[in-house]
């Protein structure tokens, strides 16, 4: 335990605990005093440009790509503009269809990822307006982008990204609300309602961190397995993908994230007695559907942990083996809470296996070569 780790055993744990501050700092000054409007004075994009946006492409790598998967749903729901999300190494070589009415959003903690930077340039050369969401304002990506929204997560040292990802989620919600304000796709009341829920997130994360021991116990159980699955629908699927990546990166346990409804098209064949399945079940519009998918894996012997809201724990415990409750929030904001449970899960699984949590084998914090 060293001073630079703020009394924590690892940077990753410190950074997980810094998330309430990262959320607050990323929102600071971007919500007006009455809590009714988003203000992003740093944007150079004019209202006219915003009104002319026809489509949005979100480009990133790794964890930032997973934030982009959440960003897609957030923006589509709030602004009703079609959004696609792609990994930068694919995007840059697929001759992307963009023009001056395309908004390209690149997401990068470091602002130095080679593929993301190349994708930014590819989009710009085709006439797109490029907005960067980045944690490093002096980075190459911040310099080259037409617009920048800084995440204020502070320096992230652990290779496995945590507070940068969640700050990116906050940035996407702020941006989505801002675009909705300009384009009139959300009422003032709806915007104020979402902003209030966003401002409650830091305290909600704090309350989750106090329950870390419950996650630790489960992490120790799964650390004895070689394969496991994460399932979910909608935003829960996006979070499942991030949870699976986090676990792989630092525990080296093989896991797959699956859209719950897609399991029966193949992956269900891999479910056998005792295999752990982590089911994210926060999206209430598809909750019943997710429950039927949980029953499908249970029937094949899976050992299921559900991550859901308190009010669903009791009914869900009829179908699952264990449940972890997260604080209640709006559907679009649930990733900012549920992912914290998965970060802790990956951390404690890695710890139980005795791996180097902050510096996993074969991985680098920032990938500046192709
Ligand atoms: C590396 C890191 C990941 C990160 C990815 C993208 O693979 O290990 O944690 O998500 O790069 O990095 P960026 O800085 O562009 O967000």
Boltz pocket constraint, residues with backbone or C-beta under 6 A from the ligand:
constraints:
  - pocket:
      binder: B
      contacts: [[A, 61], [A, 62], [A, 63], [A, 64], [A, 107], [A, 108], [A, 109], [A, 110], [A, 111], [A, 112], [A, 113], [A, 116], [A, 159], [A, 160], [A, 161], [A, 363], [A, 364], [A, 365], [A, 366], [A, 367]]
      max_distance: 6.0
